[in-house]
Amino acid sequence: MRHKIIVLTVKTLLKSVYIYGRYGKIKTGVSLFWTTWYVLVLALEVMDREAHPLGLTINWAKTKIQNLGDQDGANQLQYATIGGNQVEVVESFTYLGSLIHVSGSSEPEIKRRINIVHEAMFTLDQNIWRFSITLQETKLRLYNTCILPIFLYGAETWSVTVMLSKKIDALDNWCLRRILNVDYSEFVTNDEIRSRTGQPLLSECTAPTPHKTITVLYRLAFWVLLVIGDGGLVVPDNPG
């Protein structure tokens, strides 16, 4: 019975991938979630077998397995063998621009984004932020347009704790001080920095709102919910 359910689930998933890719050569990512190792391996073997009749192939080099919740790595294997192919078992991986960590926490992803923002700020340091001729208004527009989206991409899915909120605001304060060319030795408070720039706290931009919650739930429902009718797979007209 379990095997039949897995086969039906995988076939339905592959049909949805085929529908989106039949009008062009589209590379699609698929996520499988199972509670036991045996069922996961079985699902991957079924997917590999059922994909060929549809003209689909699995890129095993890019396929990753992650044991969510195993933070200590006690049960962590380095590789799993699926149909003669080695699949890497990883602690974290990047999917659609976001870091997915085995702990399920957003902290590793936020720390990674902070490092990326630091690099982006240093890249524009000499020609933009330290350039005295550039107006402060222009610098802030560049910051809001080019730097903040790097950090905030996908932030509606983060679980932000009080500690992480402080780290996020500390990053924002560091960026604004570089833009204003204000050194920490000048004893200018963060409140004064915000008064000069008129910038809101960056942590407020990561706080959940009804609109963000609805957006996340809609996207999740579209990709996960597979509606089966008399005519087969039913795909919404406007996925968003």
C-alpha positions in Angstrom: 0.0 0.0 0.0 2.8 2.4 0.9 4.6 1.6 -2.4 1.5 2.4 -4.4 1.0 5.7 -2.6 4.6 6.7 -3.3 4.3 5.7 -7.0 1.1 7.8 -7.3 2.6 10.8 -5.6 5.8 10.7 -7.7 3.9 10.3 -10.9 1.6 13.2 -10.1 4.7 15.4 -9.3 6.4 14.4 -12.5 3.3 15.2 -14.6 3.4 18.8 -13.2 7.1 19.1 -14.1 6.4 17.8 -17.5 3.5 20.2 -18.1 5.7 23.2 -17.3 8.6 21.9 -19.4 6.9 20.6 -22.5 6.8 24.0 -24.2 10.5 24.6 -23.8 13.7 23.2 -22.3 13.0 24.2 -18.7 15.2 23.0 -15.9 13.0 22.3 -12.9 13.8 21.6 -9.2 11.8 19.1 -7.3 11.7 18.7 -3.5 10.7 15.5 -1.8 9.9 15.3 2.0 9.7 11.9 3.7 9.8 10.9 7.4 12.0 7.8 7.0 15.2 7.0 5.1 13.8 3.9 3.5 10.8 5.7 2.0 12.9 8.5 0.7 15.3 6.2 -1.1 12.3 4.3 -2.5 10.7 7.6 -3.7 13.9 8.6 -5.5 14.1 5.2 -7.2 10.5 5.5 -8.3 11.1 9.0 -9.6 14.1 7.9 -11.6 12.1 5.1 -13.2 9.0 7.0 -13.9 10.8 10.1 -15.3 12.2 8.3 -18.4 8.9 7.7 -20.2 8.2 11.5 -19.9 11.6 12.3 -21.4 12.9 13.7 -18.1 16.2 12.9 -16.4 17.5 13.4 -12.9 20.8 15.2 -12.5 22.2 13.1 -9.7 25.2 15.4 -9.4 22.9 18.2 -8.3 20.6 16.1 -6.2 21.1 16.5 -2.4 19.7 14.7 0.6 19.3 16.6 3.9 18.3 15.0 7.3 16.3 17.9 8.8 16.6 18.1 12.5 19.9 16.2 12.8 21.9 19.2 13.9 24.6 17.1 15.7 25.2 15.0 12.6 25.0 11.8 14.7 23.0 10.0 11.9 24.6 11.9 9.0 25.9 9.8 6.1 28.2 11.3 3.5 26.5 9.6 0.5 23.5 7.5 -0.3 23.3 5.1 -3.3 20.1 5.5 -5.4 19.9 3.2 -8.4 23.7 2.9 -8.6 24.1 6.7 -8.4 25.8 8.4 -5.4 23.8 11.2 -3.9 25.4 13.6 -1.4 24.0 14.0 2.1 24.5 17.6 3.1 24.2 19.8 6.1 23.1 22.8 4.0 22.5 23.7 0.4 21.4 26.8 -1.6 18.0 26.5 -3.3 16.5 29.4 -5.2 19.0 31.8 -3.7 18.4 30.8 -0.1 20.4 28.6 2.2 18.5 25.6 3.6 20.2 24.4 6.8 19.6 21.1 8.5 18.6 22.9 11.8 15.6 24.6 10.1 16.9 27.9 11.5 17.1 31.1 9.5 20.3 32.1 11.4 22.8 30.5 8.9 21.0 32.2 6.0 20.9 35.6 7.7 24.6 35.3 8.5 25.4 34.4 4.9 23.4 37.4 3.6 25.2 39.7 6.0 28.5 38.6 4.5 27.2 39.2 1.0 26.1 42.7 1.9 29.5 43.5 3.4 31.1 42.5 0.2 28.7 44.6 -1.9 29.2 47.6 0.3 33.0 47.3 0.0 32.7 47.1 -3.8 31.0 50.5 -3.9 33.2 52.0 -1.1 35.6 54.1 -3.0 33.5 55.2 -6.0 30.2 55.8 -4.3 30.1 55.9 -0.5 33.4 57.7 0.1 32.9 60.0 -2.9 32.1 63.4 -1.4 30.6 64.8 -4.6 27.8 62.2 -4.6 24.7 63.6 -2.8 23.5 61.8 0.3 20.0 61.3 -1.2 21.6 59.6 -4.2 23.6 57.3 -2.0 20.6 56.3 0.0 18.6 55.6 -3.2 21.4 53.3 -4.3 21.5 51.7 -0.9 17.7 51.0 -1.0 17.7 49.9 -4.6 20.9 47.9 -5.0 22.0 46.8 -1.5 18.9 46.1 0.6 17.3 43.7 -2.0 20.4 41.5 -1.7 19.7 41.1 2.0 15.9 41.0 1.9 15.3 38.6 -0.9 13.1 35.8 0.5 13.1 37.4 3.9 9.3 36.8 4.3 10.2 33.1 4.9 12.7 33.8 7.7 12.0 33.0 11.4 13.7 36.1 13.1 14.4 36.0 16.8 15.2 39.0 19.0 19.0 38.2 18.7 18.8 38.0 14.9 16.9 41.3 14.8 19.7 43.0 16.6 22.2 41.5 14.2 20.1 42.7 11.2 19.9 46.3 12.7 23.6 46.2 13.4 24.3 45.5 9.8 22.0 48.3 8.7 23.7 50.7 11.1 27.1 49.7 9.8 26.0 50.4 6.2 24.5 53.8 7.0 27.6 54.9 8.8 29.7 54.1 5.8 27.3 56.0 3.6 27.4 59.0 5.8 31.2 58.5 6.3 30.7 58.6 10.1 33.3 56.7 12.1 32.4 54.9 15.4 35.1 57.0 17.1 33.0 60.1 16.5 30.5 58.9 19.1 27.4 59.5 16.9 24.5 57.4 18.2 22.5 55.1 16.0 19.4 57.1 16.7 21.1 60.2 15.2 22.2 58.2 12.2 18.6 57.2 11.5 17.5 60.8 12.1 19.9 62.0 9.4 18.9 59.3 6.9 15.2 58.8 7.6 15.7 55.0 7.3 13.5 52.6 9.2 14.9 49.7 11.1 15.9 47.0 8.8 14.5 44.4 11.2 11.1 45.9 10.7 11.3 44.9 7.0 11.7 41.2 8.0 8.8 41.2 10.4 5.8 39.1 9.3 2.8 40.9 7.9 -0.6 39.6 6.7 0.4 40.3 3.1 3.7 38.4 3.3 2.0 35.5 5.1 -0.6 35.3 2.3 2.1 35.4 -0.4 4.1 32.6 1.2 1.1 30.4 1.7 -0.1 31.0 -1.9 3.3 30.1 -3.3 3.5 27.0 -1.1 0.0 25.9 -2.0 0.7 26.3 -5.7 3.8 24.2 -5.7 2.8 21.6 -3.2 -1.0 21.1 -3.7 -1.7 18.9 -6.7 -5.4 18.9 -7.6 -6.5 15.8 -9.4 -9.8 15.9 -11.3 -11.5 13.7 -13.8 -9.3 15.0 -16.6 -6.0 14.5 -14.8 -3.8 17.2 -13.3 -5.4 20.6 -12.9 -3.0 23.5 -13.0 -4.1 27.0 -12.0 -4.1 29.5 -14.8 -2.1 32.2 -13.0 0.5 30.8 -10.7 1.7 34.3 -9.7 
